[in-house]
Amino acid sequence: MNEPGQEAACLAFYRENLEGDIISALAKAAGIPLRNAMDLYYGSALSGQVETGKHGIDNLSAQYLAADLLENESGARQPVEGKRSTD
C-alpha cells in the first residue's frame, strides 16, 4: 500500500529528472552549452507544461520535447555567443 504523498513525491521526482533530460537534449540538439539550454528551457512555455503535467506532456520523451521546443517555440533559435544564425 502506498504511503500518503508517496505518489506525488514520485511524480515530482520524475518531472525534475525529465527537465534535466530535456535540457541535456536541447544542448545536444542545438549545439549550445548547458547553461544556454537551461535558459532556453526555463524561458519556454514547455517548462510550465511539464511542471503541471498539462495534456500529459510529461509522458513524452525528453528528446521529442526538446526537438519540439526548438521547432515550434518562437525565439527558441536565438544565436548563441560565438555562433551565427544561418536563418
A tleap script that builds the chain and sets N, CA, C and O, in Angstrom:
source leaprc.protein.ff14SB
mol = sequence {
  NMET ASN GLU PRO GLY GLN GLU ALA ALA CYS
  LEU ALA PHE TYR ARG GLU ASN LEU GLU GLY
  ASP ILE ILE SER ALA LEU ALA LYS ALA ALA
  GLY ILE PRO LEU ARG ASN ALA MET ASP LEU
  TYR TYR GLY SER ALA LEU SER GLY GLN VAL
  GLU THR GLY LYS HIE GLY ILE ASP ASN LEU
  SER ALA GLN TYR LEU ALA ALA ASP LEU LEU
  GLU ASN GLU SER GLY ALA ARG GLN PRO VAL
  GLU GLY LYS ARG SER THR CASP
}
set mol.1.N position { 0.834 -1.175 0.000 }
set mol.1.CA position { 0.000 0.000 0.000 }
set mol.1.C position { 0.887 1.250 0.000 }
set mol.1.O position { 1.884 1.302 0.720 }
set mol.2.N position { 0.534 2.238 -0.791 }
set mol.2.CA position { 1.306 3.485 -0.864 }
set mol.2.C position { 1.081 4.344 0.367 }
set mol.2.O position { -0.029 4.445 0.889 }
set mol.3.N position { 2.152 4.954 0.810 }
set mol.3.CA position { 2.040 5.900 1.917 }
set mol.3.C position { 1.453 7.200 1.373 }
set mol.3.O position { 1.626 7.506 0.194 }
set mol.4.N position { 0.771 7.956 2.204 }
set mol.4.CA position { 0.209 9.243 1.737 }
set mol.4.C position { 1.311 10.160 1.207 }
set mol.4.O position { 2.346 10.346 1.848 }
set mol.5.N position { 1.072 10.723 0.035 }
set mol.5.CA position { 2.029 11.655 -0.558 }
set mol.5.C position { 3.145 10.990 -1.342 }
set mol.5.O position { 3.914 11.674 -2.018 }
set mol.6.N position { 3.252 9.672 -1.265 }
set mol.6.CA position { 4.336 8.970 -1.955 }
set mol.6.C position { 4.198 9.108 -3.473 }
set mol.6.O position { 5.192 9.324 -4.166 }
set mol.7.N position { 2.986 8.985 -3.989 }
set mol.7.CA position { 2.782 9.094 -5.433 }
set mol.7.C position { 3.126 10.501 -5.929 }
set mol.7.O position { 3.756 10.653 -6.975 }
set mol.8.N position { 2.721 11.512 -5.192 }
set mol.8.CA position { 3.026 12.895 -5.573 }
set mol.8.C position { 4.523 13.149 -5.545 }
set mol.8.O position { 5.051 13.839 -6.417 }
set mol.9.N position { 5.210 12.603 -4.559 }
set mol.9.CA position { 6.658 12.776 -4.455 }
set mol.9.C position { 7.367 12.083 -5.615 }
set mol.9.O position { 8.332 12.615 -6.164 }
set mol.10.N position { 6.893 10.910 -5.981 }
set mol.10.CA position { 7.491 10.182 -7.110 }
set mol.10.C position { 7.277 10.945 -8.417 }
set mol.10.O position { 8.183 11.022 -9.246 }
set mol.11.N position { 6.090 11.503 -8.601 }
set mol.11.CA position { 5.787 12.263 -9.809 }
set mol.11.C position { 6.654 13.521 -9.887 }
set mol.11.O position { 7.158 13.861 -10.957 }
set mol.12.N position { 6.828 14.206 -8.765 }
set mol.12.CA position { 7.679 15.397 -8.742 }
set mol.12.C position { 9.120 15.029 -9.083 }
set mol.12.O position { 9.782 15.744 -9.835 }
set mol.13.N position { 9.604 13.927 -8.538 }
set mol.13.CA position { 10.960 13.462 -8.823 }
set mol.13.C position { 11.109 13.136 -10.308 }
set mol.13.O position { 12.106 13.504 -10.929 }
set mol.14.N position { 10.120 12.448 -10.876 }
set mol.14.CA position { 10.145 12.104 -12.297 }
set mol.14.C position { 10.204 13.364 -13.154 }
set mol.14.O position { 10.997 13.436 -14.092 }
set mol.15.N position { 9.380 14.347 -12.845 }
set mol.15.CA position { 9.341 15.578 -13.633 }
set mol.15.C position { 10.646 16.358 -13.534 }
set mol.15.O position { 11.087 16.949 -14.520 }
set mol.16.N position { 11.267 16.368 -12.363 }
set mol.16.CA position { 12.567 17.039 -12.213 }
set mol.16.C position { 13.613 16.361 -13.088 }
set mol.16.O position { 14.409 17.036 -13.740 }
set mol.17.N position { 13.614 15.048 -13.106 }
set mol.17.CA position { 14.562 14.320 -13.954 }
set mol.17.C position { 14.271 14.559 -15.432 }
set mol.17.O position { 15.195 14.684 -16.236 }
set mol.18.N position { 12.991 14.623 -15.792 }
set mol.18.CA position { 12.614 14.890 -17.167 }
set mol.18.C position { 13.128 16.261 -17.591 }
set mol.18.O position { 13.631 16.418 -18.704 }
set mol.19.N position { 13.005 17.253 -16.712 }
set mol.19.CA position { 13.502 18.593 -17.035 }
set mol.19.C position { 15.002 18.568 -17.319 }
set mol.19.O position { 15.463 19.185 -18.278 }
set mol.20.N position { 15.753 17.867 -16.501 }
set mol.20.CA position { 17.191 17.751 -16.727 }
set mol.20.C position { 17.512 17.063 -18.041 }
set mol.20.O position { 18.438 17.451 -18.752 }
set mol.21.N position { 16.731 16.036 -18.352 }
set mol.21.CA position { 16.935 15.317 -19.616 }
set mol.21.C position { 16.592 16.201 -20.820 }
set mol.21.O position { 17.274 16.146 -21.843 }
set mol.22.N position { 15.545 17.010 -20.702 }
set mol.22.CA position { 15.170 17.930 -21.784 }
set mol.22.C position { 16.279 18.952 -22.002 }
set mol.22.O position { 16.645 19.242 -23.141 }
set mol.23.N position { 16.808 19.492 -20.925 }
set mol.23.CA position { 17.872 20.487 -21.026 }
set mol.23.C position { 19.107 19.873 -21.693 }
set mol.23.O position { 19.724 20.502 -22.553 }
set mol.24.N position { 19.460 18.670 -21.308 }
set mol.24.CA position { 20.599 17.983 -21.937 }
set mol.24.C position { 20.342 17.739 -23.421 }
set mol.24.O position { 21.237 17.920 -24.246 }
set mol.25.N position { 19.124 17.328 -23.759 }
set mol.25.CA position { 18.770 17.083 -25.157 }
set mol.25.C position { 18.785 18.381 -25.960 }
set mol.25.O position { 19.199 18.386 -27.119 }
set mol.26.N position { 18.337 19.477 -25.356 }
set mol.26.CA position { 18.379 20.785 -26.021 }
set mol.26.C position { 19.812 21.184 -26.336 }
set mol.26.O position { 20.122 21.611 -27.448 }
set mol.27.N position { 20.681 21.040 -25.345 }
set mol.27.CA position { 22.087 21.413 -25.526 }
set mol.27.C position { 22.710 20.618 -26.666 }
set mol.27.O position { 23.426 21.168 -27.503 }
set mol.28.N position { 22.430 19.331 -26.688 }
set mol.28.CA position { 22.998 18.467 -27.729 }
set mol.28.C position { 22.413 18.799 -29.100 }
set mol.28.O position { 23.157 18.926 -30.072 }
set mol.29.N position { 21.101 18.941 -29.189 }
set mol.29.CA position { 20.439 19.183 -30.474 }
set mol.29.C position { 20.793 20.543 -31.067 }
set mol.29.O position { 20.940 20.676 -32.282 }
set mol.30.N position { 20.930 21.546 -30.214 }
set mol.30.CA position { 21.207 22.903 -30.692 }
set mol.30.C position { 22.697 23.214 -30.709 }
set mol.30.O position { 23.111 24.237 -31.256 }
set mol.31.N position { 23.510 22.335 -30.112 }
set mol.31.CA position { 24.951 22.578 -30.062 }
set mol.31.C position { 25.300 23.780 -29.194 }
set mol.31.O position { 26.158 24.592 -29.541 }
set mol.32.N position { 24.613 23.873 -28.056 }
set mol.32.CA position { 24.833 25.011 -27.157 }
set mol.32.C position { 25.243 24.510 -25.774 }
set mol.32.O position { 25.002 23.352 -25.435 }
set mol.33.N position { 25.863 25.381 -24.977 }
set mol.33.CA position { 26.226 24.986 -23.612 }
set mol.33.C position { 24.981 24.705 -22.768 }
set mol.33.O position { 23.901 25.228 -23.043 }
set mol.34.N position { 25.145 23.880 -21.747 }
set mol.34.CA position { 24.031 23.542 -20.863 }
set mol.34.C position { 23.385 24.777 -20.251 }
set mol.34.O position { 22.162 24.831 -20.116 }
set mol.35.N position { 24.185 25.767 -19.882 }
set mol.35.CA position { 23.635 26.984 -19.279 }
set mol.35.C position { 22.662 27.672 -20.241 }
set mol.35.O position { 21.598 28.130 -19.826 }
set mol.36.N position { 23.023 27.743 -21.513 }
set mol.36.CA position { 22.143 28.355 -22.514 }
set mol.36.C position { 20.885 27.508 -22.712 }
set mol.36.O position { 19.786 28.041 -22.865 }
set mol.37.N position { 21.058 26.193 -22.708 }
set mol.37.CA position { 19.913 25.294 -22.856 }
set mol.37.C position { 18.962 25.433 -21.669 }
set mol.37.O position { 17.743 25.364 -21.830 }
set mol.38.N position { 19.523 25.627 -20.486 }
set mol.38.CA position { 18.702 25.816 -19.293 }
set mol.38.C position { 17.894 27.108 -19.399 }
set mol.38.O position { 16.701 27.124 -19.094 }
set mol.39.N position { 18.535 28.177 -19.826 }
set mol.39.CA position { 17.833 29.451 -20.018 }
set mol.39.C position { 16.721 29.311 -21.055 }
set mol.39.O position { 15.618 29.827 -20.876 }
set mol.40.N position { 17.028 28.614 -22.126 }
set mol.40.CA position { 16.064 28.394 -23.194 }
set mol.40.C position { 14.856 27.608 -22.678 }
set mol.40.O position { 13.711 27.974 -22.940 }
set mol.41.N position { 15.118 26.544 -21.957 }
set mol.41.CA position { 14.037 25.699 -21.438 }
set mol.41.C position { 13.171 26.465 -20.434 }
set mol.41.O position { 11.947 26.492 -20.568 }
set mol.42.N position { 13.795 27.083 -19.436 }
set mol.42.CA position { 13.015 27.745 -18.393 }
set mol.42.C position { 12.334 29.022 -18.877 }
set mol.42.O position { 11.453 29.547 -18.195 }
set mol.43.N position { 12.729 29.528 -20.041 }
set mol.43.CA position { 12.053 30.671 -20.642 }
set mol.43.C position { 10.956 30.261 -21.611 }
set mol.43.O position { 10.357 31.114 -22.266 }
set mol.44.N position { 10.688 28.966 -21.708 }
set mol.44.CA position { 9.708 28.464 -22.672 }
set mol.44.C position { 8.389 28.102 -21.988 }
set mol.44.O position { 8.325 27.917 -20.773 }
set mol.45.N position { 7.349 28.007 -22.803 }
set mol.45.CA position { 6.050 27.547 -22.305 }
set mol.45.C position { 6.133 26.076 -21.903 }
set mol.45.O position { 5.398 25.621 -21.026 }
set mol.46.N position { 7.032 25.339 -22.549 }
set mol.46.CA position { 7.176 23.915 -22.263 }
set mol.46.C position { 7.480 23.657 -20.794 }
set mol.46.O position { 6.956 22.702 -20.220 }
set mol.47.N position { 8.311 24.480 -20.174 }
set mol.47.CA position { 8.679 24.239 -18.776 }
set mol.47.C position { 7.453 24.257 -17.867 }
set mol.47.O position { 7.341 23.438 -16.955 }
set mol.48.N position { 6.540 25.184 -18.113 }
set mol.48.CA position { 5.312 25.231 -17.320 }
set mol.48.C position { 4.414 24.041 -17.582 }
set mol.48.O position { 3.763 23.530 -16.670 }
set mol.49.N position { 4.378 23.604 -18.822 }
set mol.49.CA position { 3.553 22.445 -19.179 }
set mol.49.C position { 4.085 21.172 -18.538 }
set mol.49.O position { 3.305 20.334 -18.085 }
set mol.50.N position { 5.396 21.018 -18.495 }
set mol.50.CA position { 5.991 19.839 -17.859 }
set mol.50.C position { 5.729 19.888 -16.356 }
set mol.50.O position { 5.384 18.875 -15.748 }
set mol.51.N position { 5.892 21.056 -15.766 }
set mol.51.CA position { 5.706 21.206 -14.321 }
set mol.51.C position { 4.298 20.811 -13.886 }
set mol.51.O position { 4.119 20.182 -12.843 }
set mol.52.N position { 3.306 21.180 -14.684 }
set mol.52.CA position { 1.918 20.880 -14.326 }
set mol.52.C position { 1.419 19.562 -14.906 }
set mol.52.O position { 0.358 19.074 -14.518 }
set mol.53.N position { 2.172 18.991 -15.825 }
set mol.53.CA position { 1.728 17.771 -16.480 }
set mol.53.C position { 0.590 18.024 -17.452 }
set mol.53.O position { -0.175 17.117 -17.780 }
set mol.54.N position { 0.484 19.260 -17.908 }
set mol.54.CA position { -0.599 19.660 -18.801 }
set mol.54.C position { -0.643 18.784 -20.050 }
set mol.54.O position { 0.376 18.577 -20.709 }
set mol.55.N position { -1.818 18.278 -20.366 }
set mol.55.CA position { -2.062 17.448 -21.548 }
set mol.55.C position { -1.213 16.172 -21.555 }
set mol.55.O position { -0.988 15.590 -22.616 }
set mol.56.N position { -0.742 15.735 -20.392 }
set mol.56.CA position { 0.073 14.530 -20.333 }
set mol.56.C position { 1.423 14.678 -21.004 }
set mol.56.O position { 2.053 13.691 -21.384 }
set mol.57.N position { 1.865 15.928 -21.146 }
set mol.57.CA position { 3.113 16.208 -21.867 }
set mol.57.C position { 4.322 15.541 -21.208 }
set mol.57.O position { 5.322 15.259 -21.869 }
set mol.58.N position { 4.222 15.294 -19.907 }
set mol.58.CA position { 5.341 14.670 -19.210 }
set mol.58.C position { 5.475 13.179 -19.538 }
set mol.58.O position { 6.380 12.512 -19.037 }
set mol.59.N position { 4.583 12.664 -20.371 }
set mol.59.CA position { 4.685 11.271 -20.811 }
set mol.59.C position { 5.477 11.125 -22.105 }
set mol.59.O position { 5.733 10.007 -22.550 }
set mol.60.N position { 5.868 12.248 -22.715 }
set mol.60.CA position { 6.641 12.218 -23.961 }
set mol.60.C position { 8.133 12.172 -23.635 }
set mol.60.O position { 8.546 12.537 -22.535 }
set mol.61.N position { 8.926 11.726 -24.587 }
set mol.61.CA position { 10.369 11.614 -24.346 }
set mol.61.C position { 11.028 12.997 -24.313 }
set mol.61.O position { 10.547 13.950 -24.925 }
set mol.62.N position { 12.116 13.073 -23.597 }
set mol.62.CA position { 12.874 14.322 -23.492 }
set mol.62.C position { 13.382 14.765 -24.853 }
set mol.62.O position { 13.379 15.958 -25.158 }
set mol.63.N position { 13.818 13.816 -25.677 }
set mol.63.CA position { 14.339 14.153 -26.993 }
set mol.63.C position { 13.238 14.742 -27.879 }
set mol.63.O position { 13.470 15.712 -28.600 }
set mol.64.N position { 12.053 14.158 -27.822 }
set mol.64.CA position { 10.926 14.673 -28.604 }
set mol.64.C position { 10.561 16.082 -28.137 }
set mol.64.O position { 10.349 16.975 -28.958 }
set mol.65.N position { 10.490 16.279 -26.831 }
set mol.65.CA position { 10.109 17.585 -26.291 }
set mol.65.C position { 11.148 18.651 -26.628 }
set mol.65.O position { 10.791 19.789 -26.932 }
set mol.66.N position { 12.425 18.295 -26.576 }
set mol.66.CA position { 13.482 19.246 -26.927 }
set mol.66.C position { 13.385 19.638 -28.395 }
set mol.66.O position { 13.478 20.818 -28.733 }
set mol.67.N position { 13.199 18.653 -29.265 }
set mol.67.CA position { 13.080 18.934 -30.697 }
set mol.67.C position { 11.848 19.794 -30.971 }
set mol.67.O position { 11.894 20.706 -31.797 }
set mol.68.N position { 10.762 19.505 -30.284 }
set mol.68.CA position { 9.531 20.276 -30.455 }
set mol.68.C position { 9.730 21.722 -29.999 }
set mol.68.O position { 9.261 22.649 -30.658 }
set mol.69.N position { 10.411 21.914 -28.892 }
set mol.69.CA position { 10.678 23.268 -28.400 }
set mol.69.C position { 11.496 24.050 -29.428 }
set mol.69.O position { 11.170 25.195 -29.740 }
set mol.70.N position { 12.543 23.440 -29.946 }
set mol.70.CA position { 13.388 24.119 -30.930 }
set mol.70.C position { 12.621 24.445 -32.215 }
set mol.70.O position { 12.858 25.477 -32.843 }
set mol.71.N position { 11.718 23.572 -32.590 }
set mol.71.CA position { 10.986 23.760 -33.837 }
set mol.71.C position { 9.815 24.730 -33.715 }
set mol.71.O position { 9.531 25.476 -34.652 }
set mol.72.N position { 9.137 24.727 -32.577 }
set mol.72.CA position { 7.855 25.419 -32.504 }
set mol.72.C position { 7.772 26.659 -31.630 }
set mol.72.O position { 6.873 27.478 -31.824 }
set mol.73.N position { 8.661 26.822 -30.695 }
set mol.73.CA position { 8.531 27.988 -29.823 }
set mol.73.C position { 9.283 29.171 -30.413 }
set mol.73.O position { 10.465 29.068 -30.739 }
set mol.74.N position { 8.593 30.281 -30.545 }
set mol.74.CA position { 9.225 31.478 -31.112 }
set mol.74.C position { 10.354 31.938 -30.210 }
set mol.74.O position { 10.233 31.930 -28.984 }
set mol.75.N position { 11.452 32.340 -30.832 }
set mol.75.CA position { 12.612 32.803 -30.081 }
set mol.75.C position { 13.502 31.680 -29.588 }
set mol.75.O position { 14.529 31.940 -28.961 }
set mol.76.N position { 13.132 30.431 -29.858 }
set mol.76.CA position { 13.926 29.308 -29.360 }
set mol.76.C position { 15.249 29.170 -30.094 }
set mol.76.O position { 16.184 28.567 -29.568 }
set mol.77.N position { 15.344 29.713 -31.291 }
set mol.77.CA position { 16.586 29.600 -32.062 }
set mol.77.C position { 17.358 30.915 -32.040 }
set mol.77.O position { 17.686 31.484 -33.081 }
set mol.78.N position { 17.633 31.371 -30.848 }
set mol.78.CA position { 18.411 32.595 -30.716 }
set mol.78.C position { 19.879 32.271 -30.941 }
set mol.78.O position { 20.348 31.207 -30.536 }
set mol.79.N position { 20.617 33.190 -31.592 }
set mol.79.CA position { 22.034 32.948 -31.799 }
set mol.79.C position { 22.766 32.813 -30.460 }
set mol.79.O position { 22.484 33.541 -29.508 }
set mol.80.N position { 23.686 31.894 -30.407 }
set mol.80.CA position { 24.489 31.675 -29.221 }
set mol.80.C position { 25.794 32.402 -29.401 }
set mol.80.O position { 26.320 32.476 -30.511 }
set mol.81.N position { 26.328 32.945 -28.317 }
set mol.81.CA position { 27.585 33.669 -28.388 }
set mol.81.C position { 28.626 32.839 -29.110 }
set mol.81.O position { 28.865 31.684 -28.758 }
set mol.82.N position { 29.245 33.427 -30.120 }
set mol.82.CA position { 30.275 32.730 -30.877 }
set mol.82.C position { 29.742 31.950 -32.051 }
set mol.82.O position { 30.515 31.366 -32.810 }
set mol.83.N position { 28.415 31.929 -32.218 }
set mol.83.CA position { 27.817 31.220 -33.348 }
set mol.83.C position { 26.941 32.182 -34.129 }
set mol.83.O position { 26.406 33.141 -33.573 }
set mol.84.N position { 26.801 31.924 -35.405 }
set mol.84.CA position { 25.953 32.748 -36.243 }
set mol.84.C position { 24.704 31.993 -36.628 }
set mol.84.O position { 24.730 30.778 -36.825 }
set mol.85.N position { 23.622 32.715 -36.733 }
set mol.85.CA position { 22.381 32.115 -37.213 }
set mol.85.C position { 22.448 31.996 -38.725 }
set mol.85.O position { 22.891 32.926 -39.399 }
set mol.86.N position { 22.019 30.879 -39.261 }
set mol.86.CA position { 22.030 30.675 -40.704 }
set mol.86.C position { 20.650 30.868 -41.305 }
set mol.86.O position { 20.455 30.632 -42.497 }
set mol.87.N position { 19.682 31.297 -40.490 }
set mol.87.CA position { 18.304 31.510 -40.977 }
set mol.87.C position { 18.184 32.788 -41.756 }
set mol.87.O position { 17.099 33.119 -42.235 }
savepdb mol mol.pdb
quit
